[in-house]
Amino acid sequence: MIGFNNESKCDDSAEDQKLIEYLPESSREHEVIGKWLSLMQERGKGLLPSSNVPANNMSGDLELDSVVASIVLDALKDRLPNYRWYDREGNLKSVRGKKVIKKRKIQLLPNHLFSINWAYSAPGLDWPESYSVTYVPSHNVRIVSTSSDSTDCYGYTDLAIGWCKPYRTPEYGTKKVIQSWWGRLHEWIGHPWADVYSEGLV
């Protein structure tokens, strides 16, 4: 009887490992997202201290918000806002640089919701912000992220700003997350966004 139980445990372990190998994210990324979701749930219950800096009022850890966003947006990297300029030698530079999509057996598939421009601060100088939603099957949630073309505003180009249950269509449930994000930013920025750059699911 003992031998049977041990064999069963080994079989279960092998099946668990097989499942991990076929997750869209690695086991480490899975843990990172799990930690972020736990903190976001604490935020929702009012258990985390608030900050005067609106961007710090998600998980309370901006670096973690950024790491989660980089995981869920991996397949969309080449289509995110990216500030470009020429250096003195005439070489084209960009904030994001050139990134290679991670090889996965199954890719996470972020969906573009829409992009806005916060302001026209100078001719040719805009402040674009793009919003995406990604279904993460291992946690059975949709994670909403925001992407900017530089690190000037938040210290990072991409941030995970909220999550929702995977009910109905991908854009369903994201409205509340984005409105909450805008609510945090409104007093800080001092004005509404200027216009819509592009439309996606919304």
N, C-alpha and C positions, 0 to 999 in steps of 0.2 A: 504493500500500500504506500509506503514511504517512497519507494523507487518510482512509482507511478506519478506521485505528486511532484517529485523533482523533475521528472521528464516533462510533465505538463508545464511547470514553471519555465523550463528551458524553451519549450515550444512557444509559450507566451512572449518570452523575451525576444525570441527570433522574429515573431510577428510584429512586436512593437518596433524593433529595429528596422524591419522592412517598411513599416508605416512611416517612420521618421525619414527614411531615405527618399520616400516619394512625396513628402510634404513640399509645398512650394518654397518654404523657407527652411533653412538649416535648423538643427536642434538648438544652436545658440541663438539664432534669430527668433525662433519660436519662444524661447525663454525671455528674450528682450521684449517681445510684443506682449507676452503674458504679464511681465512686470509693469509695463506701461499701462495696460488695461486695468490692472489692480489699482494703480495710482489714480487713474482717471475715474474709477468708481469711488475712490475715497474723495476725490474732488467733488463729485456729484453729491456726496453725502455731507459736504461741508467740513470734512475732516482735515483738509490741507490748508495751511496759512495762505492768505491772499497777498499779492504783490502789487505795488504801484505801477509796475511795468506789465502791461496787458499780456504780452507774449509769454510771461512766466506763469500765467494762471491756467495752464493745462495740467500736465502731470506735475508741475513744479520743478522739472528738470529739463531745461531747454535742449541740452545735449541729447538726452533720451528722446525727446520729441523729434529731434532731427534724425537720429539713428533709425527710429521707426519709420519715418517718412522715406528715408533712403532705401529701406527694405521694400516697402510697398510700391515705391515709384521706380524701381530698378528698370523695368521694361519700357519706361516712358522717358528715360533720361534725355534722349536726343530731341525731345519735343517740349521740354520745359523752358520757361523764360531764362535767357542767358545773355547777360550784357557783354558786348564785344567792343573792342577798340584796337587801334593800331599803335604800337609803341614807336619810339623815335627811329628805329631802324626799319619801320614799315612792316613789321610782322604783326599778323592778326592774332590778338589775344582774346581770351574769354574767361569769365568768372568760373564757369564749370569745367573748362578744359575738355579733354577727350576722355570719355569713360567707356569701358567695355561692359556690356551686360553680362551678369554672372550666368554661368552655365547651370541650369537646373533641369531636372527631369520633368518638372511641371512648373511653368512660370506663373507668377501672380500677374493678373491682368488689370492694371489701373484704368479707370474710365475718366476721360476728361469731362468735367461738368461745365465750366465756363471760365473765361479770363476777363479781368477788369483792369482798368488803369486808375490808380488812386489819384494821380495828379499829373499835370503838365508843368513841371517846375522850371523848364527852360526849353527853347527850341531843340527838338530832337532828344530831349531828356524826359522820359516817362517813368512811371513807377508801376509796372505791370505786376499782377498777382493772379496766378492760375490756381484753380481748385480741381481736385480729383477725388475719386472714391474707389477703393480697392477692396474686393471681397477676400478675406483671409479664412479659408476653409478650416484650418486647424483650430481656430478659435471661434468659428462660425459668427464672425462679425464683419461689418464694413467699416473701414477706417478712412476718414476724411482728412485730406492733407492740403496744404497751401504751399505754393512755390513762387519765389520772387527771382528777379534776374540778378540780384546781388545780395550781399550779407549786410548791407547798410542799415536796414530797418530792424531786423531781429537777431543779427549775429550769425544767422544760418540762412541758406537759400531755401531749404525745405523744412516744413514742420508738420507733424501729425497734430491736428487740432481737435479731434473728436472721433467718436465712433457711434454706430447704431446697429441694431439688429437687421439681419438680411430679409426684411419683409418687402414684398412687392418688387417694383423695378429698382435698379441701382440708385437712381436719384432720390428715391423715397427715403425719408429719414435724415437726409443730408441738410435739408433746409434749416432745421432747428440748430444743427451744429454750426453752420456758417453764420446764421443770424446771431448766435451766441458769440462767435468770434468777432463779428463786426461790432457787436455791442461793447466788447472789451476795448476795441480799438478806437471807437468813435471819439471819446473824450481825449484820448491821447493824441490822435492825429488832428482833431479839431474840424474836420470837414468830411462829407460823404465822398465816395469814390466818384471819379469824373465821368467815365463811360465804360461800356462793355467792349472789350477787344474782340472776343470770339465766343461763340456758343458751342456747347457740346451736348451732353444729355439734358442740360437745362437751358 
